[in-house]
């Protein structure tokens, strides 16, 4: 007996059961499965009205999962890629700027074992590593040059 394809709503609920999605992201995933008579906008509106779909929760989820590993710039880039509004991106990443030095230090320490670079080539390699993860230039310089100590936190 052939199985029938799940409805658009069933697909949406399945995706939302796995993780939080932004409205834009969910719409992009469901667009491929549209059939005659499906109203994607009405479905998304109903999911939002019932509280199952929330851009704010999607942003909080990304920040919670990615902030320990990435800098503020990279987290903001991921939020924008999910189609979230610029105001929500700014609101979600504002608090991250306060902890960027500590997060960069933790990522650097995990990757390089806390060893300060002794050569210019090694220093450049460590700086590229942190910059690629979205940490600001000033924070990268402070961490790699060994000026990222706890007593320096007040200077930022």
C-alpha positions as CSV (number, residue, x, y, z in Angstrom):
1,X,0.0,0.0,0.0
2,X,1.6,3.3,-1.0
3,X,2.2,5.9,1.6
4,X,0.7,9.3,1.1
5,X,3.0,12.4,1.4
6,X,2.6,14.2,4.7
7,X,0.6,17.4,4.6
8,X,2.3,20.8,4.7
9,X,1.3,21.3,8.3
10,X,2.6,17.9,9.3
11,X,6.0,18.7,7.6
12,X,6.1,22.1,9.4
13,X,5.3,20.5,12.8
14,X,8.0,17.9,12.2
15,X,10.6,20.5,11.4
16,X,9.6,22.6,14.5
17,X,9.7,19.5,16.7
18,X,13.4,19.0,15.8
19,X,14.5,22.6,16.5
20,X,13.4,26.2,16.4
21,X,13.1,27.8,13.0
22,X,12.6,31.4,11.9
23,X,9.6,32.1,9.7
24,X,11.8,32.8,6.7
25,X,13.7,29.5,7.2
26,X,10.6,27.4,7.6
27,X,9.0,29.0,4.6
28,X,12.1,28.2,2.5
29,X,12.0,24.5,3.6
30,X,8.3,24.1,3.0
31,X,8.2,25.8,-0.4
32,X,9.6,22.7,-2.1
33,X,6.6,20.7,-0.8
34,X,3.8,23.0,-1.9
35,X,1.0,21.4,-3.7
36,X,-2.1,22.6,-5.4
37,X,-4.3,24.4,-2.9
38,X,-1.7,24.8,-0.1
39,X,-1.6,28.3,1.5
40,X,1.9,28.6,3.0
41,X,1.3,32.1,4.3
42,X,-1.8,31.1,6.2
43,X,-0.1,28.1,7.7
44,X,2.8,30.2,8.9
45,X,0.4,32.8,10.3
46,X,-1.5,30.0,12.2
47,X,1.7,28.6,13.6
48,X,2.8,32.0,14.8
49,X,-0.6,32.7,16.3
50,X,-0.5,29.4,18.2
51,X,3.0,30.1,19.5
52,X,4.6,27.2,17.7
53,X,6.7,29.5,15.4
54,X,8.7,32.4,16.9
55,X,11.5,34.4,15.5
56,X,12.5,35.4,19.0
57,X,12.9,31.8,20.1
58,X,14.8,30.9,17.0
59,X,17.2,33.8,17.6
60,X,17.6,32.8,21.3
61,X,18.3,29.2,20.2
62,X,21.0,30.2,17.8
63,X,22.7,32.5,20.4
64,X,22.5,29.8,23.0
65,X,24.0,27.1,20.7
66,X,26.6,29.2,18.8
67,X,27.8,31.9,21.1
68,X,30.2,29.8,23.2
69,X,32.1,28.9,20.0
70,X,31.8,32.0,17.9
71,X,32.3,35.8,18.1
72,X,29.5,38.3,18.0
73,X,30.0,39.1,14.3
74,X,29.6,35.5,13.2
75,X,26.5,34.9,15.4
76,X,24.9,38.0,13.9
77,X,25.8,36.7,10.5
78,X,24.0,33.4,11.2
79,X,21.0,35.2,12.5
80,X,20.8,37.3,9.4
81,X,21.1,34.2,7.2
82,X,18.0,32.8,8.9
83,X,16.0,35.8,7.7
84,X,15.6,37.5,11.1
85,X,15.0,41.3,11.2
86,X,18.0,43.6,11.9
87,X,16.4,44.9,15.1
88,X,16.1,41.3,16.4
89,X,19.7,40.6,15.4
90,X,20.9,43.6,17.2
91,X,18.8,42.8,20.3
92,X,20.1,39.3,20.4
93,X,23.7,40.1,20.0
94,X,23.9,43.1,22.3
95,X,24.7,41.1,25.4
96,X,27.3,39.0,23.5
97,X,29.6,42.0,23.2
98,X,30.1,42.1,26.9
99,X,31.4,38.5,27.0
100,X,33.3,38.4,23.8
101,X,36.8,38.6,25.4
102,X,36.0,35.7,27.8
103,X,34.5,33.6,25.0
104,X,37.5,34.3,22.7
105,X,39.9,33.4,25.4
106,X,38.0,30.1,26.0
107,X,38.0,29.2,22.3
108,X,41.7,30.1,21.9
109,X,42.6,28.1,25.0
110,X,40.7,25.1,23.9
111,X,42.4,25.2,20.4
112,X,45.9,26.2,21.3
113,X,46.2,25.1,25.0
114,X,46.9,28.6,26.3
115,X,50.4,28.7,24.7
116,X,51.3,32.2,23.7
117,X,52.6,32.4,20.1
118,X,56.4,32.7,20.0
119,X,56.8,33.4,16.3
120,X,55.0,35.9,14.0
121,X,53.8,33.1,11.8
122,X,52.2,31.3,14.8
123,X,50.7,34.6,16.1
124,X,49.2,35.2,12.6
125,X,47.8,31.6,12.5
126,X,46.1,32.1,15.9
127,X,44.7,35.5,14.9
128,X,43.3,34.1,11.7
129,X,41.7,31.2,13.7
130,X,39.9,33.6,16.0
131,X,39.0,36.1,13.3
132,X,37.4,33.4,11.2
133,X,35.2,32.6,14.1
134,X,33.9,36.2,14.2
135,X,35.7,37.7,17.1
136,X,36.5,41.4,16.8
137,X,40.0,42.5,15.8
138,X,40.7,44.2,19.2
139,X,39.7,41.1,21.1
140,X,41.7,38.8,18.8
141,X,44.8,41.0,19.4
142,X,44.4,41.0,23.1
143,X,43.9,37.2,23.4
144,X,46.8,36.3,21.1
145,X,49.3,38.7,22.5
146,X,48.5,37.5,26.0
147,X,46.8,40.7,27.2
148,X,43.5,39.0,27.7
149,X,43.9,38.4,31.4
150,X,41.0,38.8,33.8
151,X,42.4,42.1,35.0
152,X,42.2,43.5,31.5
153,X,38.4,42.9,31.3
154,X,37.6,46.4,32.6
155,X,39.5,48.1,29.7
156,X,37.1,46.9,27.0
